[in-house]
Amino acid sequence: MRNILKVVFVIIGTMIGAGFASGQEVYLFFFSYGIEGLIGLLISGLIIGLVIYKTFIIVNKYGISTYKEFLDILIKKDGKIKPIINTIINIFILITFFIMIAGFGAYFEQELGINSLIGSGILSIIVFAIFMTSVKGVVKANELLVPILIGFLVIIGVINLKDLHVFELENYIIRTNFSSFVLSAVLYSSYNSILLIPVLLTLKNYIKDKKQILKIAIISTIIIVLLSIVVFLLLVRVDVDITKLEMPAVYVVSNMFKMLKYVYGFIILGSIFTTAISLGTSFLQNTTKNKKSYTQIALIMCITSVIISKIGFSNLVSLLYPIFGYLGLLQILKLVITKMQIK
């Protein structure tokens, strides 16, 4: 059971990064669709659970550990397209790593009044130190931090339910048609699959059989959906133009639950940290061939991330995530088809 929880914590640590815990992702993909957005959360959770399950089945069967090997299983015939897809995925992982660094800086600026470059610089130094410990350091960090993050989010969610009339959401947000919120839910799960699969591949030594894989997928799905609903309901309390906020969930906690301001700050910063180290490690394992190049690329990544963070956290999320969501659709479809062929 301990190995199962270790894997689950890495998965959740990857999922609840800056975009999620800050409320930007939940606002962009779900909150703007009203009550239907809650249904969208459930749909996306189920898809993500399916991706986790099927990816681990393939990993367990073939013993693969890199994304290149994973592509060899998904795409058996067309060898020319594999390097292109591998490059695109690595670029997306790297960009999302940059977004985490930007999110860390954005919190420092919005909540503490400290220049965002300082916050981004602090995180880049910490993650570089973790990179030097490889996968074991990533698993250990998630094992320590993620249970605390989950616990705090649940507590804040329970407190938020007081005097909150869920079925009056239509007074706060825009309703839309069925196809729109379903498409948004699918896009959310598909771009997350791009992030998750390379991370899952680094965890092959922690899984043993199909029964264990099923437990990991179910537990992960339940936690992801629960935490998404918590953040969704926090956004109902936003009393200003939500589009103007870099971190809407942080705004709510800071203004309406002042005693929990620093607790949620810990959640944000911890979430960003766990996602950054998970994604950064998977990128390095996909692109480096030896210890020397690993260290060099890690250093370049961390320095570059601070520079790119000046683009702005919310700008990066709203522009890039939907684009990569469409790219992830093909990967999910191919993943399902490949499992059927194995069977």
C-alpha atoms as one frame of an Amber mdcrd trajectory, in Angstrom:
protein
   0.000   0.000   0.000   2.884   2.351   0.699   4.137   2.132  -2.890   0.612
   2.830  -4.122   0.424   5.990  -2.028   3.883   7.088  -3.155   2.778   6.907
  -6.779  -0.562   8.614  -6.040   1.211  11.477  -4.263   3.539  12.034  -7.224
   0.523  12.058  -9.575  -1.381  14.540  -7.402   1.775  16.572  -6.877   2.112
  16.856 -10.653  -1.551  17.771 -11.156  -2.054  20.425  -8.489   0.513  22.920
  -9.648   0.328  26.686  -9.931  -2.484  26.666 -12.471  -4.676  24.351 -10.411
  -4.213  25.586  -6.850  -4.326  29.248  -7.903  -7.723  28.717  -9.545  -6.586
  29.730 -13.050  -7.037  26.279 -14.604 -10.348  25.587 -12.890 -11.653  29.015
 -13.931 -10.503  28.652 -17.534 -11.730  25.104 -18.169 -14.700  24.702 -15.794
 -15.896  27.661 -13.725 -16.929  29.781 -16.696 -19.461  27.086 -17.685 -21.627
  27.339 -14.573 -23.197  24.249 -13.020 -22.173  22.256 -16.092 -18.569  22.939
 -15.132 -18.973  20.591 -12.165 -20.018  17.832 -14.551 -16.991  18.714 -16.647
 -14.774  18.191 -13.599 -16.119  14.666 -13.216 -15.637  13.882 -16.912 -12.045
  15.124 -16.920 -11.274  13.183 -13.723 -12.512   9.946 -15.274 -10.446  10.513
 -18.424  -7.318  11.234 -16.385  -7.916   8.081 -14.351  -8.201   6.084 -17.591
  -4.939   7.577 -18.868  -3.144   6.676 -15.629  -4.440   3.110 -15.735  -3.649
   2.424 -19.388  -0.230   4.064 -19.260   0.851   1.921 -16.311  -0.509  -1.215
 -18.009   1.750  -0.548 -20.998   4.695   0.380 -18.768   4.259  -2.794 -16.718
   3.958  -5.024 -19.767   6.948  -3.682 -21.695   9.160  -2.356 -18.890   9.653
   1.013 -20.584  11.060   4.024 -18.751  11.416   6.833 -21.317   8.909   8.683
 -23.450  10.772   7.622 -26.594  10.194   3.964 -25.682   6.558   4.778 -24.936
   6.154   6.251 -28.423   7.681   3.111 -29.923   4.739   1.202 -28.434   2.095
   3.748 -29.459   3.385   4.336 -32.971   4.834   1.156 -34.427   4.968   1.975
 -38.135   5.621   5.638 -38.846   9.140   6.217 -37.534   9.371   9.762 -38.938
   6.655  11.190 -36.723   8.029   9.805 -33.441  10.887  12.331 -33.046   8.463
  15.175 -33.845   5.947  14.065 -31.218   8.697  13.461 -28.680  10.037  16.971
 -29.295   6.569  18.541 -28.961   5.919  16.741 -25.677   9.284  17.749 -24.272
   8.661  21.367 -25.273   5.300  21.329 -23.512   6.785  19.820 -20.357   9.495
  22.478 -20.400   6.964  25.292 -20.958   4.820  24.031 -18.096   7.907  23.919
 -15.906   8.439  27.572 -16.816   4.797  28.286 -15.907   5.360  26.802 -12.452
   8.345  29.079 -11.910   6.266  32.049 -13.112   3.431  31.066 -10.768   5.772
  31.029  -7.801   6.893  34.538  -8.675   3.312  35.693  -9.282   2.315  34.654
  -5.761   5.198  36.601  -4.250   4.161  39.713  -6.187   0.363  39.482  -5.688
   0.324  38.468  -2.021   3.609  39.691  -0.574   4.414  42.680  -2.772   7.823
  41.215  -3.621   9.166  41.403  -7.180   8.186  38.245  -9.056  11.763  37.682
 -10.213  12.827  37.107  -6.604  10.188  34.419  -6.053  10.989  32.756  -9.380
  14.686  32.824  -8.561  14.163  31.187  -5.167  12.181  28.292  -6.660  14.647
  27.753  -9.514  17.482  27.334  -7.000  15.495  24.864  -4.867  14.364  22.695
  -7.789  17.900  22.578  -9.173  19.042  21.109  -5.865  16.239  18.483  -6.056
  17.153  17.638  -9.668  20.561  16.568  -8.453  18.911  13.834  -6.331  17.032
  12.253  -9.319  13.685  10.404  -9.080  14.054   9.313  -5.438  14.233  12.932
  -4.334  11.101  13.770  -6.327   9.131  10.877  -4.819  10.272  11.763  -1.305
   9.349  15.433  -1.704   5.872  14.529  -2.955   5.450  11.927  -0.224   6.101
  14.575   2.429   4.269  17.573   0.946   1.261  16.264  -0.993  -0.647  14.722
   1.983  -0.339  18.062   3.790  -1.526  19.961   0.712  -4.515  17.652   0.285
  -5.434  17.959   3.973  -5.308  21.764   3.946  -7.357  21.979   0.734 -10.060
  19.724   2.169 -10.224  21.792   5.380 -10.561  25.034   3.399 -13.211  23.388
   1.223 -15.275  22.378   4.262 -15.042  25.890   5.754 -16.043  27.398   2.412
 -19.235  25.310   2.254 -20.693  27.327   5.122 -23.405  29.659   3.760 -22.456
  28.756   0.181 -25.474  28.069  -2.008 -24.061  25.819  -4.719 -27.186  25.792
  -6.837 -27.139  29.563  -7.188 -23.968  29.428  -9.227 -25.849  30.786 -12.225
 -25.959  34.145 -10.435 -22.170  34.274 -10.543 -21.136  32.669 -13.788 -22.227
  32.180 -17.394 -24.098  29.094 -18.504 -23.231  27.517 -21.849 -24.186  24.581
 -24.055 -23.366  20.912 -23.537 -20.743  20.567 -26.261 -18.713  23.514 -24.955
 -18.186  22.337 -21.381 -17.590  18.729 -22.465 -14.956  19.848 -24.971 -13.338
  21.991 -22.293 -13.259  19.009 -19.902 -11.670  16.799 -22.554  -9.071  19.461
 -23.361  -8.202  19.799 -19.678  -7.646  16.076 -19.277  -5.761  15.793 -22.577
  -3.205  18.482 -21.826  -2.737  17.011 -18.353  -2.080  13.651 -19.974   0.845
  15.225 -21.818   2.284  16.194 -18.457   1.383  13.025 -16.602   2.561  10.296
 -18.948   6.272  11.242 -18.908   6.090  11.482 -15.109   4.322   8.114 -14.843
   7.114   6.519 -16.867   9.639   7.503 -14.197   7.639   5.538 -11.592   7.791
   2.080 -13.164   9.799   0.659 -10.252   6.930   1.420  -7.857   4.264  -0.658
  -9.659   3.995  -4.446  -9.706   0.692  -5.720 -11.074  -2.652  -4.836 -12.650
  -4.499  -4.815  -9.322  -2.087  -2.256  -7.908  -2.395  -0.141 -11.054  -6.195
  -0.120 -10.771  -6.019   1.058  -7.151  -3.640   3.873  -8.126  -5.939   5.039
 -10.926  -9.085   4.977  -8.739  -7.525   6.737  -5.743  -5.926   9.376  -7.973
  -9.213  10.054  -9.781 -11.168  10.486  -6.556  -8.622  12.902  -5.085  -8.317
  14.938  -8.303 -12.091  15.367  -8.627 -12.516  16.223  -4.936  -9.788  18.871
  -4.953 -11.087  20.336  -8.233 -14.532  20.807  -6.694 -12.969  22.519  -3.657
 -11.210  25.071  -5.874 -14.298  25.473  -8.092 -16.478  26.399  -5.114 -13.879
  28.855  -3.848 -14.203  30.804  -7.097 -17.920  31.393  -6.454 -16.902  33.891
  -3.775 -14.868  36.131  -6.101 -16.447  39.597  -5.827 -14.397  41.425  -8.476
 -13.679  40.902 -12.173 -12.149  37.436 -12.045 -10.397  37.920 -15.389  -8.197
  40.565 -13.769  -6.825  38.190 -11.142  -3.618  36.207 -11.581  -4.643  33.828
  -8.778  -8.410  33.997  -8.097  -8.505  31.225  -5.458  -5.759  32.972  -3.520
  -7.745  36.210  -3.706 -10.798  34.527  -2.146  -8.882  32.960   0.721  -6.952
  36.176   1.404 -10.101  38.322   1.530 -12.754  36.055   3.015 -10.793  33.589
   5.094  -8.013  35.833   6.359  -6.905  33.395   9.050  -6.187  30.829   6.335
  -4.287  33.207   4.053  -0.857  31.856   4.892  -2.091  28.270   4.963  -3.311
  28.629   1.384  -0.094  30.367   0.534   1.701  27.215   1.663  -0.659  25.156
  -0.523   0.091  27.292  -3.567   3.833  27.316  -3.112   3.957  23.622  -2.181
   1.821  22.685  -5.205   4.028  24.680  -7.533   7.127  23.082  -6.066   5.903
  19.482  -6.392   4.762  20.008  -9.985   7.969  21.787 -10.985  10.233  19.011
  -9.693   8.087  16.232 -11.215   7.966  17.857 -14.658  11.558  19.013 -14.583
  12.830  15.526 -13.729  10.788  13.876 -16.491  12.070  16.442 -19.022  15.670
  15.837 -17.987  15.291  12.055 -18.199  13.785  12.399 -21.676  16.477  14.706
 -23.066  19.778  13.856 -21.385  22.159  10.982 -22.044  24.652  11.222 -19.193
  25.225  12.869 -15.823  27.208  15.767 -17.281  24.515  16.768 -19.782  21.850
  16.233 -17.087  23.508  18.800 -14.833  24.154  21.276 -17.652  20.613  21.183
 -19.019  19.154  21.387 -15.504  21.153  24.545 -14.868  20.113  26.109 -18.190
  16.465  25.235 -17.496  16.462  26.908 -14.104  18.169  30.095 -15.299  15.936
  30.410 -18.378  12.778  29.839 -16.326  13.421  32.963 -14.263  13.784  35.086
 -17.407  10.638  33.692 -19.088   8.594  34.126 -15.890   8.315  37.842 -16.681
   5.802  37.034 -19.444   3.188  36.577 -16.723   1.609  33.543 -15.092  -2.028
  33.946 -16.211  -0.953  34.884 -19.755   1.059  31.670 -20.066  -1.786  29.503
 -18.715  -4.605  30.974 -20.834  -2.561  30.999 -24.054  -0.672  27.714 -23.991
  -2.781  25.181 -22.070  -5.751  25.060 -24.501  -3.363  24.704 -27.472  -1.627
  21.706 -25.958  -5.013  20.351 -24.911  -5.843  19.770 -28.576  -2.469  18.103
 -29.121  -3.103  15.782 -26.206  -6.344  14.454 -27.703  -4.449  12.419 -30.289
  -2.256  10.892 -27.590  -5.253   9.780 -25.503  -6.957   8.227 -28.530  -3.813
   6.378 -29.546  -3.282   5.218 -25.959  -6.748   3.611 -25.870  -6.268   1.938
 -29.251  -2.841   0.605 -28.266  -4.234  -1.037 -25.110  -6.883  -2.771 -27.219
  -4.188  -4.122 -29.528  -2.212  -5.461 -26.557  -5.275  -7.224 -25.278
